[in-house]
Amino acid sequence: MTNSTLSNIDTTRELKSKLKQEFSDVDYYIIANFQDRRGTALKVEKIEESLEEKTFGFSAVQKNSNQKIISIIKDILRISILEREEKNHLISKFDEVWLEIDKARVSETRGDRLAAAKIFSNAASQLKKFSSDILFKHKKEEINVTYYLCKAWENLAYAEELKEAEKFLEAANHFTQASELIHDSKLKLLVSGNSEFCKALKLGLEFEKSKEFKINSDKYLKVKSMLDKVADLYRKGGFEKEANWALTTSDYFTESMNQLKNT
């Protein structure tokens, strides 16, 4: 950036966009000039947030500007080399983890939820160990999202197999932790919907285990309300199949409630 003012943000963003169309497979960094102008210069953190690239503050008129620019270039080279190495390592590790997740999915389709839960648990353990070696924050977030999803799927499999209400709640909590780290709005809605679905399933399991009409009547109303919310979250994210499944589950509880009334 030729200067660090607000008016130069859009110009720099447009230039970056044009460069990325021509050169997509390169690293980009921002050097924000005139950081010495305290009255008009945006803070480095603000520029970095707005342009979504690592940003370095600079002032060409300061006496040590030659040493400063050399120091910045060294930092850029160091970060680029480390991040590329980390990215390659990350891809390799993720490939291994997703192979494990695919195995778990196969076990689920065969009806072996306990085997699936153990595989999800193993995948989560691998991710946790791997995360401690990662240097860059945004890479850690990517790993942690997958970790929380694996823990959620693990607890969900146990909950469905063992009919344990608290496992549904643990799954819901892990889905929530994952959603808090997700930046993609549609995916965030899907995972948030999964969390609310698990909470509804917990309450639904308690409903099925109870024979008290008044208690079940209260639980039924809560479950219906929660599943309506779930369907709404899924629909907002564009996940119609999942929304319809939530409503089908809601119909199941309505049928169960009607049967209870008639007994």
Backbone bond lengths (Angstrom), bond angles and torsions (degrees), N, CA, C in turn:
res aa  C-N    CA-C-N  psi(-1)  N-CA   C-N-CA  omega(-1)  CA-C   N-CA-C  phi
1 M - - - 1.464 - - 1.517 108.64 -
2 T 1.333 116.20 127.31 1.462 119.16 -179.70 1.522 111.55 -65.55
3 N 1.349 116.21 -27.64 1.458 119.95 169.85 1.525 108.22 -148.41
4 S 1.324 116.92 166.26 1.456 121.65 -172.32 1.518 113.19 -101.76
5 T 1.327 116.73 26.46 1.462 119.80 -177.81 1.523 111.44 -85.04
6 L 1.319 115.39 161.72 1.456 121.63 179.14 1.528 111.26 -59.57
7 S 1.327 116.97 -36.98 1.469 121.32 -176.94 1.529 112.47 -65.93
8 N 1.330 116.65 -20.26 1.466 119.60 -177.81 1.531 112.81 -91.93
9 I 1.325 117.27 -7.20 1.468 121.09 -178.70 1.528 111.02 -62.81
10 D 1.354 116.41 -50.40 1.470 120.25 -177.00 1.521 111.60 -63.18
11 T 1.342 116.47 -39.53 1.470 120.92 179.37 1.525 110.40 -62.47
12 T 1.325 115.99 -44.02 1.466 120.86 179.86 1.527 111.02 -67.15
13 R 1.339 116.61 -39.73 1.470 120.58 178.65 1.532 110.35 -62.34
14 E 1.325 116.58 -42.55 1.469 121.20 179.69 1.523 110.76 -64.16
15 L 1.327 116.48 -41.55 1.465 121.12 179.09 1.529 110.47 -65.11
16 K 1.322 116.10 -42.10 1.465 120.68 178.57 1.528 110.45 -61.75
17 S 1.343 116.56 -41.91 1.461 121.32 179.59 1.526 111.38 -61.27
18 K 1.319 116.98 -43.14 1.472 121.27 179.36 1.524 110.89 -65.17
19 L 1.341 116.19 -41.60 1.462 120.38 179.68 1.533 111.05 -64.45
20 K 1.332 116.30 -40.14 1.467 119.91 -178.47 1.521 112.23 -67.53
21 Q 1.341 116.93 -27.79 1.463 120.04 176.44 1.531 110.61 -67.70
22 E 1.322 115.92 -32.94 1.467 120.89 -178.67 1.529 112.10 -89.48
23 F 1.341 115.06 -37.45 1.467 120.23 -175.56 1.528 108.70 -131.00
24 S 1.324 115.67 85.45 1.465 119.75 -173.61 1.530 112.77 -83.91
25 D 1.335 116.88 -28.85 1.457 119.99 -173.08 1.528 111.94 -98.29
26 V 1.314 116.45 46.83 1.467 121.42 176.10 1.524 108.77 -133.89
27 D 1.327 115.92 162.53 1.463 120.77 177.69 1.525 109.47 -88.29
28 Y 1.336 115.79 144.04 1.458 121.16 178.86 1.520 110.11 -119.95
29 Y 1.347 114.86 139.17 1.458 122.10 176.94 1.526 108.16 -137.63
30 I 1.315 115.33 152.72 1.470 120.77 179.14 1.519 108.85 -111.06
31 I 1.329 115.43 128.90 1.474 121.09 170.56 1.521 106.30 -108.85
32 A 1.320 115.92 110.50 1.467 121.90 -174.39 1.530 110.04 -94.41
33 N 1.317 115.95 108.56 1.472 121.63 -177.50 1.539 111.39 -79.98
34 F 1.329 116.28 168.12 1.470 124.91 178.57 1.529 112.91 60.10
35 Q 1.329 115.89 36.46 1.460 119.35 176.14 1.527 111.55 -70.02
36 D 1.344 116.25 -11.38 1.470 120.26 178.61 1.531 112.06 -76.14
37 R 1.329 117.34 -14.89 1.472 120.61 -179.50 1.522 109.56 -85.77
38 R 1.306 115.18 85.77 1.469 121.22 -172.41 1.523 113.42 -61.77
39 G 1.305 117.13 -28.68 1.462 119.76 -176.19 1.518 113.83 -74.98
40 T 1.333 116.86 -32.24 1.473 120.15 -174.04 1.527 113.94 -117.05
41 A 1.316 117.66 -18.58 1.470 120.38 -175.47 1.524 111.72 -75.71
42 L 1.331 115.48 130.47 1.465 119.97 172.71 1.516 109.29 -72.15
43 K 1.325 115.97 148.06 1.456 119.58 176.65 1.522 110.26 -66.14
44 V 1.326 115.28 150.29 1.466 121.24 -179.10 1.523 110.74 -55.62
45 E 1.345 116.92 -41.51 1.461 120.99 -178.62 1.529 112.13 -60.78
46 K 1.339 116.47 -38.58 1.471 121.43 179.31 1.526 110.84 -66.81
47 I 1.328 116.03 -42.89 1.471 120.97 179.64 1.527 109.47 -63.93
48 E 1.332 115.97 -44.18 1.460 121.46 -179.89 1.523 111.30 -61.12
49 E 1.331 116.19 -42.07 1.461 121.09 179.30 1.524 111.45 -65.93
50 S 1.331 116.43 -41.11 1.459 121.09 -176.77 1.530 112.48 -71.97
51 L 1.332 117.03 -41.75 1.465 120.99 -175.82 1.526 112.94 -94.36
52 E 1.336 116.41 -8.02 1.467 122.43 176.44 1.529 112.40 56.66
53 E 1.310 115.21 40.65 1.461 121.03 174.78 1.530 108.53 -141.29
54 K 1.328 116.33 150.27 1.460 121.12 175.73 1.521 109.01 -57.35
55 T 1.338 116.38 129.26 1.469 121.14 -173.74 1.529 110.98 -123.07
56 F 1.328 114.97 140.12 1.463 121.77 177.61 1.523 109.14 -118.46
57 G 1.321 116.46 133.51 1.452 120.67 175.77 1.517 110.93 -79.35
58 F 1.352 116.34 146.46 1.480 120.57 -176.11 1.518 109.35 -154.62
59 S 1.321 114.40 154.93 1.466 120.51 171.56 1.517 108.15 -144.15
60 A 1.321 116.34 111.95 1.466 121.65 -174.84 1.520 112.94 -69.11
61 V 1.338 117.69 -19.48 1.465 120.42 -175.46 1.528 112.79 -90.50
62 Q 1.317 117.49 -8.19 1.459 119.22 179.92 1.530 110.62 -76.30
63 K 1.333 115.23 154.47 1.468 120.47 -173.32 1.525 112.73 -63.03
64 N 1.292 116.53 -34.93 1.477 119.78 -176.42 1.524 112.54 -94.41
65 S 1.346 118.13 21.67 1.470 121.37 -174.06 1.528 112.47 -61.55
66 N 1.359 117.28 -34.07 1.472 119.46 179.16 1.526 111.40 -62.97
67 Q 1.342 114.59 -47.66 1.467 119.04 178.94 1.531 110.65 -65.42
68 K 1.332 116.31 -36.03 1.468 121.08 -178.62 1.524 111.30 -64.57
69 I 1.335 117.14 -45.48 1.464 119.35 -177.95 1.529 110.80 -67.78
70 I 1.335 116.88 -34.95 1.470 120.14 176.02 1.529 110.17 -64.29
71 S 1.334 115.55 -41.52 1.465 120.82 178.42 1.532 110.97 -62.83
72 I 1.331 116.78 -40.65 1.472 121.28 178.90 1.523 110.76 -64.39
73 I 1.332 116.38 -43.71 1.468 120.27 179.94 1.530 110.73 -62.99
74 K 1.337 116.43 -39.22 1.471 120.31 177.01 1.526 110.30 -62.08
75 D 1.340 115.91 -42.80 1.467 120.29 179.23 1.529 110.99 -63.32
76 I 1.336 115.95 -41.60 1.461 120.80 -179.96 1.535 110.42 -62.02
77 L 1.321 116.48 -45.06 1.462 120.52 179.29 1.524 111.49 -63.65
78 R 1.345 115.28 -42.33 1.458 119.74 -179.55 1.534 110.64 -62.99
79 I 1.334 115.45 -47.07 1.463 119.92 -178.27 1.528 110.71 -64.84
80 S 1.328 117.17 -42.96 1.467 120.89 -178.31 1.521 111.20 -61.65
81 I 1.340 116.07 -44.84 1.468 120.06 -178.43 1.524 110.11 -66.13
82 L 1.347 116.18 -47.66 1.459 120.06 -179.24 1.523 111.55 -63.14
83 E 1.348 115.87 -42.35 1.458 119.44 -176.18 1.527 110.99 -69.58
84 R 1.307 117.53 -36.06 1.465 119.43 178.01 1.529 110.73 -67.37
85 E 1.341 115.56 -41.86 1.463 119.04 176.94 1.528 110.15 -61.68
86 E 1.334 114.85 -43.11 1.463 120.10 -179.20 1.528 110.75 -66.09
87 K 1.326 116.70 -39.09 1.462 121.14 -179.99 1.530 110.35 -62.53
88 N 1.335 117.09 -44.26 1.460 120.60 178.94 1.528 111.16 -63.71
89 H 1.341 115.21 -41.14 1.464 120.36 178.20 1.529 110.11 -65.02
90 L 1.335 115.09 -39.90 1.460 121.20 -179.40 1.526 110.77 -63.69
91 I 1.318 117.06 -44.33 1.468 121.61 179.49 1.519 110.11 -59.97
92 S 1.329 115.73 -44.33 1.462 120.73 -179.48 1.528 110.76 -62.29
93 K 1.335 116.58 -45.53 1.461 121.11 -178.60 1.527 111.29 -66.97
94 F 1.333 115.80 -42.61 1.458 120.07 179.23 1.522 111.46 -62.47
95 D 1.327 116.30 -37.37 1.470 119.86 176.94 1.531 110.45 -58.97
96 E 1.338 115.95 -42.61 1.470 120.60 179.08 1.535 110.85 -64.26
97 V 1.336 115.18 -45.13 1.469 119.65 -177.93 1.517 111.14 -64.61
98 W 1.343 117.31 -43.53 1.466 119.72 -178.24 1.525 112.15 -69.37
99 L 1.326 117.17 -25.10 1.463 119.37 171.73 1.527 109.90 -65.17
100 E 1.347 115.65 -39.92 1.462 120.91 176.59 1.535 110.65 -64.04
101 I 1.332 115.53 -42.88 1.467 120.06 -179.69 1.530 110.48 -63.86
102 D 1.332 116.65 -40.17 1.476 120.40 176.93 1.531 110.84 -61.51
103 K 1.347 116.34 -39.17 1.473 120.33 176.83 1.530 110.52 -61.89
104 A 1.334 115.00 -42.18 1.469 119.51 179.41 1.518 110.85 -62.61
105 R 1.335 116.72 -40.66 1.468 120.76 179.24 1.536 110.75 -62.74
106 V 1.328 116.32 -40.44 1.463 120.57 178.27 1.525 109.86 -62.31
107 S 1.339 116.58 -43.20 1.468 120.72 178.34 1.521 111.13 -61.19
108 E 1.337 116.35 -38.77 1.472 120.43 178.80 1.520 111.39 -64.22
109 T 1.324 116.92 -43.29 1.463 120.10 -178.49 1.535 110.85 -66.24
110 R 1.324 116.15 -25.45 1.468 120.50 177.17 1.530 112.00 -84.61
111 G 1.324 115.02 -3.49 1.459 119.53 178.90 1.512 114.62 87.74
112 D 1.336 117.08 5.39 1.464 120.83 -179.61 1.533 109.27 -95.58
113 R 1.335 115.13 78.61 1.463 119.82 -175.71 1.529 112.69 -69.44
114 L 1.315 116.95 -33.72 1.466 119.71 -179.90 1.534 111.01 -63.94
115 A 1.319 116.61 -41.49 1.469 120.33 176.84 1.522 110.26 -63.77
116 A 1.341 115.99 -42.14 1.466 120.80 178.29 1.521 110.96 -60.49
117 A 1.337 116.39 -44.68 1.468 121.08 -179.42 1.523 111.19 -59.26
118 K 1.337 116.53 -41.71 1.471 120.71 -179.46 1.526 111.29 -66.40
119 I 1.335 116.33 -38.10 1.472 119.91 178.99 1.535 110.26 -68.27
120 F 1.343 116.58 -42.44 1.469 119.77 176.32 1.533 110.38 -59.75
121 S 1.325 116.60 -41.03 1.462 121.57 179.37 1.521 111.22 -62.02
122 N 1.337 116.19 -42.17 1.462 121.06 179.02 1.528 111.12 -64.93
123 A 1.337 116.08 -41.59 1.473 120.54 178.39 1.528 110.31 -62.68
124 A 1.333 116.54 -41.63 1.471 120.85 178.82 1.524 111.32 -62.93
125 S 1.323 116.67 -40.10 1.475 121.25 179.24 1.527 110.78 -63.34
126 Q 1.332 116.56 -41.34 1.466 120.81 177.82 1.526 110.86 -61.26
127 L 1.338 115.35 -44.07 1.466 120.04 -179.09 1.524 111.84 -65.12
128 K 1.323 117.28 -38.55 1.468 121.22 -179.29 1.528 110.70 -63.89
129 K 1.334 115.86 -43.75 1.465 119.76 178.28 1.525 110.67 -65.39
130 F 1.316 115.56 -40.86 1.464 121.34 -178.25 1.525 111.50 -65.86
131 S 1.327 116.66 -39.19 1.460 121.60 -177.09 1.522 112.55 -59.97
132 S 1.326 116.90 -34.81 1.469 120.61 -177.56 1.531 112.09 -66.55
133 D 1.341 117.49 -19.30 1.467 120.98 -179.43 1.529 112.96 -93.71
134 I 1.330 116.97 -6.49 1.464 120.57 -175.06 1.530 111.01 -83.74
135 L 1.324 116.44 136.47 1.463 121.60 -175.78 1.521 113.18 -90.68
136 F 1.332 117.83 -34.95 1.456 120.71 -169.17 1.525 111.65 -97.52
137 K 1.332 115.02 133.11 1.467 121.92 -172.43 1.520 112.87 -57.52
138 H 1.359 117.08 -46.47 1.467 119.19 -176.37 1.529 112.14 -66.36
139 K 1.334 116.78 -27.35 1.465 120.23 175.46 1.525 110.29 -73.29
140 K 1.338 116.11 -39.82 1.466 120.02 177.05 1.526 110.54 -59.06
141 E 1.332 116.37 -41.70 1.463 120.56 -179.50 1.528 110.71 -60.86
142 E 1.326 116.58 -42.20 1.467 121.24 -179.99 1.531 110.46 -60.92
143 I 1.328 115.88 -43.61 1.461 120.73 178.97 1.520 110.58 -66.62
144 N 1.329 116.22 -43.53 1.466 120.28 -177.02 1.526 112.36 -65.60
145 V 1.328 117.11 -34.59 1.475 120.11 175.61 1.523 109.51 -59.54
146 T 1.332 116.47 -48.37 1.467 120.47 -179.25 1.528 110.80 -65.53
147 Y 1.335 116.60 -36.86 1.473 120.74 177.59 1.534 110.38 -59.73
148 Y 1.340 116.37 -50.45 1.469 119.82 -178.24 1.531 111.46 -64.66
149 L 1.328 116.75 -35.14 1.464 119.44 177.19 1.531 111.00 -65.43
150 C 1.329 116.47 -42.12 1.466 119.64 177.89 1.529 110.97 -62.05
151 K 1.337 116.60 -41.88 1.470 119.85 178.55 1.532 110.35 -65.13
152 A 1.328 116.43 -37.90 1.475 120.32 177.95 1.517 110.36 -63.95
153 W 1.341 116.84 -47.64 1.470 120.73 -179.66 1.525 110.95 -63.88
154 E 1.343 116.23 -37.33 1.467 120.70 177.50 1.531 110.62 -59.68
155 N 1.332 116.61 -51.42 1.461 120.90 -177.90 1.526 112.09 -67.76
156 L 1.326 116.11 -33.42 1.461 119.96 178.05 1.531 110.68 -65.85
157 A 1.330 116.17 -40.96 1.467 120.34 178.33 1.530 110.58 -63.70
158 Y 1.333 115.98 -43.78 1.469 119.61 177.28 1.529 110.81 -62.95
159 A 1.329 116.38 -43.09 1.474 120.71 -178.54 1.515 111.55 -60.23
160 E 1.338 116.01 -44.36 1.465 120.17 -178.14 1.525 111.80 -69.83
161 E 1.335 116.72 -35.80 1.460 120.39 -178.31 1.523 112.09 -78.34
162 L 1.336 117.06 -44.25 1.467 121.53 -173.88 1.518 113.30 -94.36
163 K 1.338 116.82 -6.42 1.467 122.12 -178.58 1.535 111.24 55.97
164 E 1.356 114.89 48.34 1.459 121.12 179.44 1.526 109.03 -107.92
165 A 1.325 116.39 115.25 1.467 121.75 -176.10 1.532 112.16 -59.92
166 E 1.343 116.68 -39.41 1.464 119.98 -176.84 1.527 112.83 -65.90
167 K 1.325 116.24 -27.31 1.468 119.55 176.76 1.531 110.70 -67.16
168 F 1.348 116.35 -34.91 1.469 119.45 174.65 1.525 110.05 -62.12
169 L 1.329 116.40 -40.18 1.466 120.47 -179.83 1.526 111.05 -67.03
170 E 1.341 116.80 -40.37 1.466 120.12 176.66 1.523 110.50 -61.92
171 A 1.321 116.40 -42.05 1.471 120.50 177.50 1.524 110.26 -61.09
172 A 1.337 116.52 -43.67 1.468 121.19 179.27 1.522 110.90 -59.53
173 N 1.328 116.81 -43.82 1.466 121.08 -179.18 1.526 111.63 -63.68
174 H 1.330 116.80 -39.55 1.471 119.91 178.70 1.531 111.27 -69.58
175 F 1.325 117.38 -37.61 1.471 119.22 175.40 1.539 109.94 -62.12
176 T 1.323 116.66 -39.77 1.468 120.63 178.45 1.521 110.68 -62.79
177 Q 1.336 116.96 -44.02 1.470 120.77 179.46 1.525 110.64 -61.77
178 A 1.329 116.54 -38.67 1.467 119.72 177.57 1.519 111.08 -66.16
179 S 1.336 116.98 -44.43 1.474 120.99 -176.61 1.530 111.54 -62.77
180 E 1.334 117.23 -31.90 1.468 121.03 -179.90 1.525 112.24 -67.02
181 L 1.330 117.37 -20.50 1.467 121.50 -179.39 1.525 112.83 -100.48
182 I 1.331 116.63 -7.84 1.467 121.22 -176.40 1.532 109.93 -86.53
183 H 1.333 116.20 131.50 1.465 121.33 -179.58 1.531 112.47 -96.50
184 D 1.320 116.85 -29.24 1.465 120.42 178.56 1.528 109.53 -66.95
185 S 1.328 117.53 121.56 1.469 121.64 -172.09 1.530 112.46 -64.42
186 K 1.322 118.30 -39.38 1.469 121.03 -179.01 1.521 111.32 -67.99
187 L 1.322 115.78 -44.71 1.464 119.91 179.22 1.524 110.60 -65.32
188 K 1.330 116.47 -36.88 1.466 120.53 177.50 1.529 110.69 -61.30
189 L 1.339 116.87 -41.41 1.469 120.75 177.90 1.524 111.40 -64.25
190 L 1.333 116.66 -40.35 1.467 120.57 179.21 1.529 110.80 -62.48
191 V 1.329 116.31 -48.45 1.469 120.37 -176.70 1.528 110.69 -70.17
192 S 1.334 117.15 -36.87 1.472 120.17 174.80 1.525 110.57 -62.93
193 G 1.337 115.98 -39.69 1.457 120.55 176.47 1.520 111.48 -62.56
194 N 1.340 116.35 -40.15 1.465 120.40 176.96 1.529 111.22 -60.36
195 S 1.327 115.64 -40.78 1.469 120.21 179.59 1.524 111.08 -61.83
196 E 1.336 116.19 -47.70 1.465 120.37 179.79 1.532 111.49 -66.21
197 F 1.329 116.07 -34.24 1.464 120.82 177.87 1.539 110.00 -61.99
198 C 1.336 115.87 -44.18 1.467 120.19 179.60 1.529 111.51 -63.26
199 K 1.326 116.34 -37.54 1.473 119.71 177.37 1.537 110.27 -64.70
200 A 1.330 115.06 -39.98 1.471 119.54 178.05 1.520 110.81 -66.02
201 L 1.346 117.06 -39.09 1.462 120.64 178.96 1.525 111.45 -66.21
202 K 1.338 116.84 -35.03 1.473 120.29 175.81 1.527 109.92 -60.23
203 L 1.316 114.83 -49.73 1.457 119.64 -179.59 1.533 110.68 -65.87
204 G 1.338 115.92 -36.30 1.458 120.50 178.66 1.518 112.63 -64.57
205 L 1.342 115.93 -37.15 1.466 119.57 177.51 1.527 110.76 -66.27
206 E 1.326 115.69 -39.77 1.466 119.63 176.62 1.534 110.02 -64.07
207 F 1.317 116.50 -37.14 1.463 122.68 176.83 1.531 110.47 -60.03
208 E 1.341 115.81 -46.37 1.457 120.16 -177.21 1.529 112.31 -67.72
209 K 1.324 116.77 -30.32 1.464 120.49 -178.04 1.529 112.88 -81.68
210 S 1.330 116.65 -19.31 1.464 120.11 -178.15 1.527 110.71 -92.58
211 K 1.317 115.49 148.36 1.471 121.02 177.61 1.533 111.19 -115.46
212 E 1.340 115.53 2.08 1.464 120.36 -179.64 1.522 109.41 -80.21
213 F 1.321 117.08 118.86 1.468 121.18 -175.05 1.526 112.18 -60.60
214 K 1.341 117.50 -47.17 1.473 120.37 -176.83 1.533 111.18 -63.64
215 I 1.355 115.27 -44.37 1.471 119.41 178.95 1.520 109.92 -62.08
216 N 1.326 115.96 -45.24 1.458 119.87 -178.75 1.526 112.47 -67.45
217 S 1.315 116.25 -32.12 1.462 120.14 177.99 1.521 110.53 -62.80
218 D 1.338 116.07 -43.23 1.475 120.63 177.72 1.525 111.14 -65.60
219 K 1.336 115.33 -44.41 1.465 119.65 -179.82 1.526 111.09 -64.38
220 Y 1.331 115.69 -39.14 1.473 120.61 -179.88 1.530 110.89 -59.28
221 L 1.333 116.29 -46.41 1.466 119.96 -179.91 1.532 111.78 -61.94
222 K 1.342 115.64 -39.24 1.465 120.02 178.89 1.521 111.24 -67.53
223 V 1.339 116.23 -43.30 1.465 120.36 179.85 1.530 110.51 -61.98
224 K 1.328 116.99 -44.54 1.471 121.19 179.09 1.524 111.22 -58.97
225 S 1.343 115.47 -44.88 1.464 120.52 179.70 1.529 111.13 -63.35
226 M 1.330 116.01 -42.59 1.466 120.47 -179.66 1.521 111.61 -65.50
227 L 1.330 116.75 -41.07 1.462 119.99 -179.25 1.527 112.12 -70.20
228 D 1.322 117.25 -31.29 1.468 120.51 172.58 1.524 110.31 -62.61
229 K 1.342 115.33 -41.22 1.474 120.69 178.13 1.524 110.44 -64.77
230 V 1.333 115.99 -41.48 1.468 121.21 178.29 1.529 110.37 -59.72
231 A 1.322 116.36 -49.37 1.473 121.13 -179.50 1.525 110.86 -59.12
232 D 1.344 116.07 -38.61 1.461 121.07 179.79 1.532 110.96 -65.73
233 L 1.332 116.97 -42.67 1.472 120.96 178.13 1.527 110.50 -62.00
234 Y 1.331 116.32 -45.87 1.468 119.83 179.51 1.529 111.18 -61.41
235 R 1.341 116.17 -44.27 1.469 119.79 -177.71 1.532 111.18 -63.98
236 K 1.330 116.45 -40.16 1.473 120.32 178.80 1.523 110.94 -61.01
237 G 1.338 116.18 -31.36 1.463 120.16 178.65 1.512 113.43 -86.16
238 G 1.342 116.63 -5.57 1.458 120.61 179.49 1.519 113.67 87.83
239 F 1.341 116.78 18.59 1.466 121.28 -177.83 1.535 109.73 -102.81
240 E 1.316 115.52 78.47 1.462 121.85 -174.96 1.533 112.32 -66.69
241 K 1.323 117.17 -39.84 1.465 120.71 -179.62 1.528 110.12 -59.65
242 E 1.331 116.44 -45.32 1.466 121.24 -179.81 1.523 110.97 -67.04
243 A 1.347 116.20 -37.96 1.473 120.28 178.37 1.528 110.45 -62.99
244 N 1.323 116.23 -43.13 1.470 120.21 179.16 1.528 111.67 -65.05
245 W 1.337 116.32 -35.05 1.465 119.94 178.31 1.533 110.43 -66.34
246 A 1.332 116.53 -39.41 1.471 120.59 177.59 1.525 110.32 -61.83
247 L 1.325 116.65 -41.78 1.465 120.32 179.69 1.535 111.62 -70.62
248 T 1.342 116.65 -33.82 1.471 120.15 175.29 1.528 110.41 -64.12
249 T 1.337 115.81 -40.41 1.467 120.63 176.68 1.525 110.14 -63.31
250 S 1.332 116.17 -38.69 1.462 121.06 177.52 1.531 110.76 -62.18
251 D 1.334 116.69 -41.50 1.476 121.40 178.14 1.529 110.97 -63.28
252 Y 1.345 115.89 -35.32 1.468 120.07 178.53 1.528 110.78 -61.43
253 F 1.345 115.68 -43.29 1.466 119.12 179.78 1.536 111.53 -69.53
254 T 1.320 116.66 -32.57 1.473 119.97 175.55 1.531 110.08 -62.85
255 E 1.344 115.59 -43.68 1.463 120.02 178.86 1.532 110.68 -63.94
256 S 1.338 116.12 -41.41 1.467 120.02 178.55 1.521 111.34 -63.24
257 M 1.330 116.12 -38.82 1.467 120.80 -179.90 1.517 109.84 -67.21
258 N 1.310 118.29 -40.31 1.469 121.97 179.03 1.541 111.02 -63.93
259 Q 1.343 114.56 -38.71 1.470 118.21 177.61 1.525 110.79 -64.51
260 L 1.350 115.65 -38.67 1.456 120.49 179.78 1.537 111.23 -64.78
261 K 1.318 115.06 -37.03 1.465 120.13 178.65 1.532 111.59 -63.11
262 N 1.334 114.18 -35.07 1.464 119.63 -174.32 1.529 113.76 -85.98
263 T 1.350 116.11 -2.47 1.461 118.56 -179.74 1.536 110.60 -95.37
